[in-house]
Amino acid sequence: SMIGMAACLAYLHKNRIIHRNFSPYQVYFDDHFYPKVAGFEQSIIVDANQPFDKLFLKLNEEIGTSMYMPPEFIENDDEHYSSAIDMFSFALSVYELFSLKFPFNFKNPIRIISAIVVNERPNAQEIPNKELASLIQLCWDATPSKRPTFQAFLETVVPNKEFWPDDADENEFYQYLQYIGLDPSTGKFVSSE
């Protein structure tokens, strides 16, 4: 699930699309239990003349789900954000996937937003895989430029078995990687050209 979500978001970013509302509520599963990302109502396509990795866009509308909203949505006086917003939301979603707990245990959205602004994060040690827990902490860093891209995330996780769950079936994993077009030795998308 995590690899599929990251691959979808990497594909979007490769095509200059920012999801802007990623959360577990935007992930569905097909008949093979492969994840499919939905909820593109708030997504944007970034102009090709703008550098995507250092892009800053004006936030001019309310977007996102408060529990998965990155701090730059909340605290920037100049209301700018970059493509790294999707990684923050993804990291909290991965935490939820592996810990089976909501990232924040508050019912009040204002309390959740306050926690995000003061850099409160879930206990990453609740993710059973310690290597993955460390990587996820980097992915939800309060500083957007410190978060890895989705491609960098895939290149770290896919070829390194220490990030895989203990019960991962290697054959099924490789079949899935082939299905979504990722090279298992590099985590890079296989060119269709």
N, C-alpha and C positions, 0 to 999 in steps of 0.2 A: 504494500500500500504506500509506504513512505517513498519508495523509489518511483512508483508510478505518479504520485503527486508531484514530486520534484521534477520528473521528466516533463510532465505537462507544463509546469510553470517555466521550466527552462525553454521549452519549445515556444511558449508565449513570448518570453523575453527575447528569444532569438528573432522572433518576428515583430519585435518592438511593441508588444502588447503588455500592459500592466493590468493585472486582475483587479486590484484595489478592494476586494471584499472576500479574500480567501479565508476559509474556516472549514472545520469538519462538516459543517452544514452544506457546504458546496461540493461535497464529494459523494459520488454514487458508485455502485458496483454493477458490472455487467454480469452475464450468466456464468462467466469464468471467474468471478470475483476480482476482476481487474478494475482498479479505480478509474473513474471518469470525473473530471472536474467540470462543474457547471457554475451558474450564477454570474454570467458575464454582463449583466445589466449596467454595472458601474465601471466596466473595463474601458480603457482608452488605448488608442493606437497613437504611438508617438511619431511625430514628424521625422522623416529620414535625415533632415538637416541638423537635428539635435543629437549630441553625444548621449547615447542611452545610459551608459554606466555612471555618468556624472550629471545626469539630467535632473533638473529641478522644475517642477510644475507647480503652478499656483493651485492651491486647494480652494475651490470656490463653491463647494457643496458638501453636505454631510454624507460621508461614505463609510463603509466598513461596519463591522460588528464590534461593539465596545470591548468584549473580552479578548479580541484578537487584534485590536487596533494598536499600531505602533506609536511610540511616544511622539514622533515628529508630527503626527496628525493632531496631537493634543496641545503640545506646548510651544510650537513655533509661532512667534508673534508675526512673522512675515508670511506665514501660511504656505510654505514651500515644502515639497517632499520629493523623493526620488524613487526609482524602481525598487529600491531595497525594502520598501514597505511590504511587498509580498513575502520576502524571506522572514520577516518578523512574525507575520501571521502564520506562515508555514511552521516555524519553530514551535509556536504555542500549540499548533494542531498536532505536531509530532509528539510533543509532550503528552497531550491528551490521549493519543493513540497508544503509546507505550505504558503510561502510568494508569490509564483508565480513570483519570480524575480530570475535572475541569481545571484549567490553568489558574483560575482564581475562585475562591470559595465564597465570594460575595454575591448577593442577589441584586444589590443596588448598582446600576451601571456607573453612577458617579463615584462610588467607592472603588470600582474596578479601574476606572480612568485615573483616579488619584494614585492608586497603587502603581500603575504603569508609569506615570510621570515621575514618581519618586524612585523608580528603578527597582521596584519589587518584582520578583519573578518567581515562578514555581520552583520547587526544590528539584533540580535536575537529577539529583541522585535517586529519584523515584523511577527514572528510566533504567531498566535493568542492565543495559549495555553501557558500561562506563565510558568507552571511547565515544559512543554516540552522544551520551549525556554531555561530555565536554564540547563536542561539536555543536550541539543544539544551544548551549550557552553562548557560543560565539554568534550563532544565527539570530539570537534575540537581543544582541547587544544594543544598548541605548544609542550608540553612535552608528548611524546607517552605513557609513563608509567602512566600518569594521566587519560588517556582515558579508559572508561570502556570496558570490553569485550562485544561481542554481546550477550552472554548469560546473563550477568549482566544487560545489557540494557533491554532485554526481561523480566527478572525477576522484573525489576523496572516498566516497562510500562504496561505489560499485566494485572496484577492483580489490578492495581490502576486506577480507573475510572477517576481520575483527569487528567490523561494524554490523555484520549480519546477525540475526537472531540465532541462538544456539540450536534451535530446531529447524533452521532453514533447510529446505530440500534443494540441493545444488542444481539438479537437473531441471526442476520446475523454475528455479530462479533464472537459469540461462535461457530457458524457453521464453520466459516473460521478457527478458532483455532483448531477445531476438524479435519478439512481437512488437515491442515499442521502438526498436531500432537503436539500441545502445550496445556499444562494443563492451563486452564483459572485462576485457583487460585494461581499458582506459576510462570507461564511463562516458565516453564521447559518443555523440550521435553518429551513426554510420551514414556516410553520404550516399544519397540515392542517384548521384550523377555518375 
